[in-house]
């Protein structure tokens, strides 16, 4: 039996209903079915399609602009934090539980808007997708871009990931590299006959410790770069001088740098060492100079801030859409057992998006 969702209800209550449907990555079918049924029955002004465990809906009013709103249905594994739990009341109500922040509160705001914005001034596209919390190859947006690419076109993308209910513009790029040192094996009793590759990595770590990250302002948003060792691997046995050591380094770079420029920078930082790129994703420029983006920032009020991290706004930016993050909840609580979202954040995001589209 498909869960009945009331899309016109208070988005706080809708959040609680969504949270109580487990949807760990790869197991979103029950929630996707509930979302699809609710949209088809309660938002008849929308065209609705299903793609795997993703649900897409859009208006076709012929407006001069189109806004794409996106949110993932999946969560990280449950950690003894379901069903939803409430503390406080009224203006101080807080919802606790897996997915409250990342990102079922954002999904609830989108669903409420989908049902209630029957005459928006922008055409609207809603994308509720699967498998965001796992490897990129499984991300539902990858499949949608491949099979239903016209559903991802528009003039602005709003990804309703948690942002403390303020506009977080663009996002950082991320790159992971390995820095390798080589040596010569020997018995530790005669260590002078070998060359210790772990000792040789000391210079790599020194460069990291002394590294001064760049800060850059783009569209009024301050991006702070970073360079951190995240893993050191080496060693053969307790009595062998190691002949190899690998330091894995993560670089978060501002979106004014391309992945190629970021790689060139790391090769300069680690000049003299073997550097290999093992993972990368381009950042996304804020795009706040576009009129629709300016209108959204005005509706949200306050000063937009840089997104310090990587989100799927980068996918939309790569498709040519200015893209921002705007959703309820503190992103630092995502993936934690203590995940919780203030009802006030949910109400504020719903009010801002309603004002923006009308």
PLY file of the C-alpha trace (Angstrom):
ply
format ascii 1.0
element vertex 358
property float x
property float y
property float z
element edge 357
property int vertex1
property int vertex2
end_header
0.00 0.00 0.00
1.39 3.40 -1.04
1.83 5.98 1.72
-0.59 8.93 1.39
1.18 12.30 1.52
-0.77 15.55 1.92
1.22 18.02 -0.18
-0.92 21.00 0.79
-0.28 20.38 4.50
2.13 22.35 6.62
5.59 21.54 5.17
6.82 20.79 8.70
4.30 17.96 9.00
5.12 16.86 5.46
8.80 16.69 6.48
7.93 14.40 9.39
5.93 12.13 7.07
8.82 11.86 4.61
11.37 11.16 7.33
9.32 8.25 8.63
9.68 6.48 5.27
13.17 4.87 5.28
14.96 5.56 1.98
18.61 4.62 2.32
20.42 4.92 -1.02
19.21 2.20 -3.39
16.02 1.65 -1.40
14.01 4.72 -2.35
11.22 2.83 -4.16
8.56 3.20 -1.44
9.19 6.92 -1.00
9.40 7.51 -4.76
6.05 5.73 -5.19
4.46 7.94 -2.52
5.88 11.10 -4.10
4.75 10.06 -7.58
1.22 9.20 -6.40
0.87 12.46 -4.47
2.04 14.60 -7.39
-0.23 12.86 -9.90
-3.29 13.13 -7.65
-2.74 16.51 -5.98
-0.84 18.57 -8.56
-2.72 18.00 -11.79
-1.21 21.14 -13.34
2.12 19.27 -13.53
3.46 16.80 -16.06
4.87 13.88 -14.03
7.28 11.13 -15.09
9.11 8.37 -13.21
12.74 7.46 -13.88
13.91 4.54 -11.78
13.46 5.75 -8.22
13.39 9.38 -9.30
10.23 11.43 -9.84
10.13 14.49 -12.08
7.34 17.04 -12.48
7.03 20.29 -14.41
4.68 23.03 -15.56
4.21 23.89 -19.22
2.69 27.37 -19.07
5.03 28.91 -21.63
6.56 31.36 -19.18
9.66 33.25 -20.39
11.82 31.68 -17.66
12.09 28.26 -16.05
13.42 27.42 -12.58
14.59 23.88 -11.77
14.29 22.78 -8.13
16.16 19.62 -7.18
16.38 17.39 -4.12
17.46 13.81 -3.47
15.15 11.29 -1.83
17.83 9.02 -0.37
19.60 9.18 2.98
22.71 7.71 4.52
22.20 4.51 6.55
19.91 4.80 9.57
21.76 5.11 12.87
19.14 4.41 15.53
17.55 7.75 14.59
14.12 6.76 13.24
11.21 7.30 13.57
11.11 11.09 13.67
11.26 12.63 17.13
10.04 16.10 18.15
11.32 18.52 20.75
9.97 21.94 21.61
6.74 23.35 20.26
5.41 26.17 18.15
8.18 28.48 16.94
10.74 26.34 18.81
9.70 22.98 17.34
12.60 20.81 16.15
12.38 17.56 14.17
15.06 14.94 14.87
15.88 11.91 12.72
17.68 10.44 9.73
17.11 12.67 6.71
15.61 15.63 8.55
18.50 17.81 7.40
19.85 15.86 4.44
17.46 16.42 2.89
13.82 15.54 3.45
13.00 18.97 4.85
14.11 20.39 1.50
12.06 17.76 -0.34
9.01 18.68 1.73
9.37 22.34 0.82
9.63 21.39 -2.86
6.60 19.09 -2.72
4.51 21.74 -0.96
5.49 24.28 -3.60
4.75 21.83 -6.41
1.18 21.39 -5.20
0.40 24.97 -4.21
2.14 27.06 -6.93
-0.57 26.55 -9.53
0.03 29.85 -11.35
3.74 30.63 -10.98
5.41 33.49 -12.83
8.22 31.10 -13.84
7.73 27.67 -15.32
8.88 25.20 -12.69
10.61 21.82 -12.86
10.85 19.61 -9.78
13.45 16.82 -9.69
13.29 14.31 -6.81
16.17 11.96 -7.50
17.81 8.85 -6.08
21.26 7.70 -4.95
22.88 11.04 -4.23
24.64 9.75 -1.11
26.68 7.11 -2.97
29.15 7.06 -5.85
28.54 9.50 -8.69
27.90 6.75 -11.25
24.71 5.77 -9.35
23.48 9.33 -8.84
20.00 9.65 -10.35
20.94 12.94 -12.01
23.47 11.05 -14.13
20.70 8.82 -15.51
18.27 11.73 -15.93
20.85 13.78 -17.82
21.47 10.81 -20.11
17.83 9.79 -20.71
15.71 12.90 -19.99
18.10 15.78 -20.55
15.36 18.29 -21.46
14.09 18.02 -17.86
17.30 19.65 -16.62
17.13 22.80 -18.75
16.18 26.18 -17.39
17.36 29.62 -16.32
18.17 28.88 -12.66
18.65 25.75 -10.56
17.88 25.73 -6.85
19.22 22.66 -5.04
17.36 22.42 -1.72
20.28 20.92 0.20
20.63 22.24 3.77
22.08 25.75 3.87
20.77 27.16 7.16
17.97 28.73 5.12
20.33 31.19 3.43
21.52 31.25 -0.17
24.79 29.38 -0.64
26.03 30.21 -4.11
27.96 27.88 -6.40
30.29 25.36 -4.80
33.94 24.43 -4.46
35.61 21.95 -6.73
37.25 18.90 -5.18
40.26 16.85 -6.23
41.98 13.90 -4.62
45.57 13.07 -5.55
48.21 10.64 -4.37
51.77 11.77 -3.76
54.20 8.84 -3.88
57.70 8.47 -2.44
60.00 5.59 -3.26
62.88 4.03 -1.37
64.80 0.78 -1.08
63.94 -2.20 1.10
66.36 -3.46 3.69
66.32 -5.31 7.01
65.80 -2.83 9.86
68.85 -4.35 11.57
70.87 -2.97 8.66
68.67 0.02 7.89
71.55 2.04 6.44
71.51 -0.30 3.45
68.01 0.84 2.50
66.13 4.08 1.87
63.01 4.65 3.98
60.13 5.85 1.81
58.03 6.80 4.86
60.80 9.07 6.11
60.95 10.60 2.63
57.28 11.55 2.92
58.21 13.98 5.69
58.91 16.67 3.09
55.47 16.13 1.57
53.87 16.59 4.97
55.99 19.66 5.66
54.77 21.31 2.48
51.19 20.54 3.49
51.70 21.93 7.00
53.14 25.18 5.63
50.62 25.55 2.81
48.63 28.81 2.87
45.24 28.30 1.19
44.00 30.90 -1.24
40.89 32.96 -0.56
38.98 34.53 -3.42
35.82 36.61 -3.71
33.41 35.82 -6.56
30.07 37.65 -6.96
30.48 38.92 -3.40
30.99 35.39 -1.99
34.23 34.47 -0.20
35.62 31.05 -1.14
38.30 29.54 1.11
40.43 26.84 -0.48
41.98 23.94 1.38
44.68 21.28 1.05
44.71 18.40 3.52
46.40 15.02 3.83
43.63 12.48 4.36
45.55 9.20 4.31
49.14 7.90 4.60
49.91 4.35 3.48
53.24 2.60 3.73
55.09 -0.23 5.37
55.96 -3.83 4.54
56.58 -5.58 7.86
57.76 -4.77 11.35
61.40 -5.49 10.43
61.59 -4.11 6.87
62.63 -0.64 5.72
59.67 0.38 3.48
60.32 1.12 -0.17
57.06 2.94 -0.88
54.79 5.47 0.82
51.65 7.09 -0.56
50.12 10.28 0.86
46.55 10.94 -0.28
45.66 14.63 -0.41
42.28 16.32 -0.84
42.19 19.76 -2.47
39.10 21.98 -2.28
39.43 24.74 -4.85
37.44 27.87 -5.64
35.20 27.68 -8.72
37.24 30.29 -10.62
39.75 27.48 -11.16
39.16 24.68 -13.62
40.11 21.11 -12.67
43.08 21.43 -15.03
44.27 24.58 -13.26
43.80 22.95 -9.86
45.84 19.93 -10.96
48.60 22.16 -12.29
48.68 23.95 -8.93
49.07 20.68 -7.02
51.83 19.51 -9.30
53.62 22.77 -8.53
53.09 22.35 -4.77
54.47 18.79 -4.92
57.17 19.42 -7.52
59.73 16.61 -7.51
57.21 13.93 -6.50
55.03 11.50 -8.43
51.50 12.94 -8.34
48.44 11.05 -9.62
44.85 12.31 -9.77
42.43 9.69 -8.42
39.18 11.69 -8.18
37.94 15.13 -9.19
34.80 17.20 -9.63
34.64 20.73 -10.99
33.18 23.51 -8.89
30.32 25.81 -9.83
30.50 29.57 -10.23
27.80 31.45 -8.29
26.21 32.93 -11.42
24.57 35.65 -9.35
24.86 38.17 -12.19
21.96 36.44 -14.00
18.64 38.25 -13.55
16.68 35.24 -12.31
19.43 34.50 -9.77
19.37 38.14 -8.59
15.61 37.92 -8.19
15.97 34.81 -6.07
18.64 36.35 -3.85
16.37 39.37 -3.37
13.47 37.13 -2.36
15.70 35.27 0.12
17.04 38.49 1.63
20.40 38.83 3.32
23.82 38.31 1.81
24.50 35.10 -0.13
27.52 33.13 1.01
29.90 30.76 -0.75
29.17 27.03 -0.59
32.22 25.51 1.10
31.86 21.99 -0.19
30.68 20.22 -3.33
27.02 19.69 -4.20
25.01 18.83 -7.28
24.79 22.53 -8.16
27.99 21.74 -10.06
26.05 19.39 -12.35
23.60 22.15 -13.20
26.35 24.73 -13.66
28.01 22.36 -16.15
24.72 22.38 -18.09
24.82 26.18 -18.27
22.44 27.05 -15.42
23.36 29.44 -12.62
22.82 27.33 -9.51
22.43 27.94 -5.79
21.89 25.87 -2.66
18.92 26.89 -0.52
17.35 24.61 2.04
16.45 24.16 5.71
18.87 22.84 8.29
22.51 23.03 9.27
24.70 21.16 6.75
27.22 20.32 9.48
24.58 17.96 10.97
24.21 15.95 7.76
25.18 12.26 8.10
25.26 12.46 11.90
23.14 10.55 14.38
22.15 13.93 15.88
20.59 15.17 12.63
17.77 17.65 13.33
16.06 20.58 11.66
14.24 23.57 13.20
10.67 23.95 12.00
11.42 27.67 11.62
13.96 26.88 8.87
11.40 24.79 6.99
8.78 27.54 7.21
11.24 30.22 6.10
12.37 28.26 3.03
8.77 27.57 2.06
7.89 31.26 2.41
10.89 32.44 0.37
10.28 30.02 -2.49
6.55 30.80 -2.52
7.30 34.52 -2.70
9.87 33.98 -5.44
7.66 31.99 -7.78
4.55 34.18 -7.43
0 1
1 2
2 3
3 4
4 5
5 6
6 7
7 8
8 9
9 10
10 11
11 12
12 13
13 14
14 15
15 16
16 17
17 18
18 19
19 20
20 21
21 22
22 23
23 24
24 25
25 26
26 27
27 28
28 29
29 30
30 31
31 32
32 33
33 34
34 35
35 36
36 37
37 38
38 39
39 40
40 41
41 42
42 43
43 44
44 45
45 46
46 47
47 48
48 49
49 50
50 51
51 52
52 53
53 54
54 55
55 56
56 57
57 58
58 59
59 60
60 61
61 62
62 63
63 64
64 65
65 66
66 67
67 68
68 69
69 70
70 71
71 72
72 73
73 74
74 75
75 76
76 77
77 78
78 79
79 80
80 81
81 82
82 83
83 84
84 85
85 86
86 87
87 88
88 89
89 90
90 91
91 92
92 93
93 94
94 95
95 96
96 97
97 98
98 99
99 100
100 101
101 102
102 103
103 104
104 105
105 106
106 107
107 108
108 109
109 110
110 111
111 112
112 113
113 114
114 115
115 116
116 117
117 118
118 119
119 120
120 121
121 122
122 123
123 124
124 125
125 126
126 127
127 128
128 129
129 130
130 131
131 132
132 133
133 134
134 135
135 136
136 137
137 138
138 139
139 140
140 141
141 142
142 143
143 144
144 145
145 146
146 147
147 148
148 149
149 150
150 151
151 152
152 153
153 154
154 155
155 156
156 157
157 158
158 159
159 160
160 161
161 162
162 163
163 164
164 165
165 166
166 167
167 168
168 169
169 170
170 171
171 172
172 173
173 174
174 175
175 176
176 177
177 178
178 179
179 180
180 181
181 182
182 183
183 184
184 185
185 186
186 187
187 188
188 189
189 190
190 191
191 192
192 193
193 194
194 195
195 196
196 197
197 198
198 199
199 200
200 201
201 202
202 203
203 204
204 205
205 206
206 207
207 208
208 209
209 210
210 211
211 212
212 213
213 214
214 215
215 216
216 217
217 218
218 219
219 220
220 221
221 222
222 223
223 224
224 225
225 226
226 227
227 228
228 229
229 230
230 231
231 232
232 233
233 234
234 235
235 236
236 237
237 238
238 239
239 240
240 241
241 242
242 243
243 244
244 245
245 246
246 247
247 248
248 249
249 250
250 251
251 252
252 253
253 254
254 255
255 256
256 257
257 258
258 259
259 260
260 261
261 262
262 263
263 264
264 265
265 266
266 267
267 268
268 269
269 270
270 271
271 272
272 273
273 274
274 275
275 276
276 277
277 278
278 279
279 280
280 281
281 282
282 283
283 284
284 285
285 286
286 287
287 288
288 289
289 290
290 291
291 292
292 293
293 294
294 295
295 296
296 297
297 298
298 299
299 300
300 301
301 302
302 303
303 304
304 305
305 306
306 307
307 308
308 309
309 310
310 311
311 312
312 313
313 314
314 315
315 316
316 317
317 318
318 319
319 320
320 321
321 322
322 323
323 324
324 325
325 326
326 327
327 328
328 329
329 330
330 331
331 332
332 333
333 334
334 335
335 336
336 337
337 338
338 339
339 340
340 341
341 342
342 343
343 344
344 345
345 346
346 347
347 348
348 349
349 350
350 351
351 352
352 353
353 354
354 355
355 356
356 357
